[in-house]
């Protein structure tokens, strides 16, 4: 089992190997001195982590300003538990989940393209831009360090600029989200459906999120 801490620039600042999940408690004092904010990735093998243990772990880290961003595991129940706590949790299908080449490829990947509906309870995150070709249903969460493009209906929650990029934006063919966030600025989605038949984009202006028509460019070329 491995525990990886990264700073807001996605640079690895701490990597800890654990024999058992419960041993993370031995490292809390050490983690508390890490420069904040930071994110955490947990890579497990077949160890089952129940909801009580994982929620306690999550709250302990949040208490020292570290957010769990990813869980990679062979254990299906561990992945389901992670998803229930709104953590990006991925079921591994290879023999060695702690292989450094795997971890490098997982975290160096930038832009992500997702084809299909993002359903309630699903969460998709990207280290770069995030492209959704389909709808984002209410109860779903999509997030990206940079921009979000939804080629469909955006009805759930969307968070752009997670790495502090104030130039990030959220665009959709039908922009009617429950909540938008760009960097640390949060806005509740409009009560009424979009009135016009063209794409819209949410951007930051004067520390406020505003929505305006989106002029399609050659972004996907």
Secondary structure, DSSP 8 states (H G I E B T S, - for coil): -EEEEEETT--EEEEEE-SSGGGGGGGHHHHTTS-SSEEEEEE-SS----HHHHHHHHHHHHTTTEEEEEEEES-HHHHHHHHHTT-EEEE--SS-TT-HHHHHHHHH---EEEES-B-TT-EEEESS-EEEES-B-TT-EEEESS-EEEEEEE-SEEEE-TTS-TT--EEEEEE--SEEEETTEEEE--SS---SSS-EEEEEETTEEEEEE----STT-
